[in-house]
Amino acid sequence: MTRIARLLRIAGGFTLLAFGIALLVLPGPGWLMIAAGLALLAAEFAWARWALDKLKAGGRKIAGRVTARQKNG
């Protein structure tokens, strides 16, 4: 990967992450933007991979609760 592409990926990841954090209090898809930013940053930083894995695990946990409630009525 070229140096310019790497810098663009990192800048884009941090930009999406910042907008996602802002959208947690503003109307918009905050968690989706955070996940997209972390997905870009995970290719370069181990902490971003860890945070993305935690976010995915939390999403699966919530999805499991929702589907369990739907089955129970």
C-alpha positions in Angstrom: 0.0 0.0 0.0 1.4 3.4 -0.9 2.0 6.0 1.7 -0.7 8.3 0.4 -3.3 5.6 0.4 -2.4 4.7 4.0 -2.6 8.3 5.1 -6.0 8.7 3.4 -7.3 5.5 5.1 -6.1 6.8 8.5 -7.5 10.3 7.9 -10.8 8.9 6.7 -11.1 6.5 9.6 -10.5 9.2 12.2 -12.9 11.5 10.4 -15.7 8.9 10.4 -14.9 8.1 14.0 -15.2 11.8 15.0 -18.5 12.2 13.1 -19.8 9.0 14.6 -19.1 10.3 18.1 -20.8 13.6 17.3 -23.8 11.7 15.9 -24.3 9.9 19.2 -25.8 13.2 20.5 -27.0 14.6 17.2 -29.6 12.9 15.0 -28.0 10.3 12.8 -26.4 6.9 12.6 -23.7 7.4 15.2 -22.9 3.8 15.9 -22.8 2.9 12.2 -20.3 5.7 11.5 -18.1 4.7 14.5 -18.1 1.1 13.1 -17.1 2.3 9.7 -14.3 4.5 11.1 -13.0 1.6 13.2 -13.1 -0.7 10.3 -10.8 1.6 8.3 -8.5 2.1 11.3 -8.4 -1.6 12.2 -6.1 -2.2 9.2 -3.5 0.0 10.7 -4.0 0.0 14.5 -4.4 -2.9 16.9 -6.5 -0.8 19.3 -9.0 -0.1 16.6 -9.3 -3.9 15.8 -9.9 -4.5 19.5 -12.6 -1.8 19.7 -14.3 -3.0 16.5 -14.4 -6.6 17.9 -15.9 -5.3 21.1 -18.5 -3.3 19.1 -19.4 -6.3 17.0 -19.7 -8.5 20.2 -22.0 -5.9 21.7 -24.1 -5.8 18.6 -24.5 -9.6 18.5 -25.5 -9.5 22.2 -28.2 -6.9 21.6 -29.4 -8.8 18.5 -29.7 -12.0 20.5 -31.8 -10.2 23.1 -34.1 -8.8 20.4 -34.6 -12.1 18.7 -35.3 -13.8 22.0 -37.9 -11.2 22.9 -39.5 -11.6 19.5 -39.7 -15.4 19.9 -41.2 -15.1 23.4 -43.8 -12.6 22.2 
